Amino acid sequence: MPNWTNLLSWLKAHYDNAAIACGPNPEKQRTDRLEKAAVPAFGIVKKLSKLPWKEIEGVLEDFRNGIAAENAAWAAWGK
């Protein structure tokens, strides 16, 4: 079940320490919906890492709205 609050906590940890990251599992096809959302979110944080966290959070909220359009369960957490 998607949990935005949990994912956001991991993304903040990655922002604070780039060694904490998430990537695709090379042993399986990218069919897992949670992985399809989480991996790009980590990429967003990495690419925007020079910005303050609050600005990145705003971008991630836009990302969340996009993935919630595909899977409404993402919209249910942390609002």
C-alpha positions in Angstrom: 0.0 0.0 0.0 1.4 3.4 -0.9 2.5 5.5 2.1 3.5 9.0 1.1 4.5 10.0 4.6 6.9 7.1 4.8 8.4 7.8 1.3 8.8 11.4 2.2 10.7 10.5 5.3 13.1 8.3 3.2 13.5 11.1 0.7 14.4 13.6 3.4 16.9 11.1 4.8 18.4 10.8 1.3 18.5 14.6 1.1 20.4 14.7 4.4 22.7 11.8 3.4 23.0 10.8 -0.2 24.2 7.3 0.8 20.6 6.6 1.8 19.1 5.9 -1.6 16.7 3.8 -3.5 17.2 2.3 -7.0 15.6 -0.1 -9.3 16.0 -3.8 -8.5 17.9 -5.1 -11.5 16.7 -8.7 -10.9 13.1 -7.9 -11.8 11.2 -6.0 -14.3 10.0 -2.6 -13.2 6.4 -3.6 -12.8 6.1 -2.9 -9.1 3.9 0.3 -8.8 5.6 1.3 -5.5 9.0 1.0 -7.1 7.9 3.0 -10.1 7.0 5.9 -7.8 9.8 5.7 -5.3 12.8 5.4 -7.6 12.0 8.6 -9.7 11.3 10.5 -6.4 14.8 9.7 -5.2 16.1 10.9 -8.6 14.2 14.2 -8.1 15.8 14.7 -4.7 19.3 14.0 -6.1 18.9 16.4 -9.0 17.6 19.2 -6.8 19.9 18.5 -3.8 21.4 22.0 -4.0 18.0 23.6 -3.2 16.6 24.0 0.3 14.5 21.0 1.4 11.3 23.1 1.5 11.6 23.8 -2.2 12.2 20.2 -3.0 9.2 19.2 -0.9 7.0 21.5 -3.1 8.3 19.7 -6.3 7.7 16.4 -4.7 4.1 17.4 -3.8 3.6 18.1 -7.5 5.1 14.7 -8.3 2.7 13.1 -5.7 -0.3 14.7 -7.4 0.8 13.2 -10.7 1.3 9.7 -9.3 -2.0 10.0 -7.3 -3.8 10.5 -10.7 -2.5 7.0 -11.6 -3.0 5.4 -8.2 -5.4 7.3 -5.8 -3.9 5.6 -2.8 -1.0 8.0 -2.9 -3.4 10.9 -2.2 -4.7 9.3 0.9 -1.5 9.6 3.0 -0.2 12.6 4.8 -2.8 15.2 3.8 
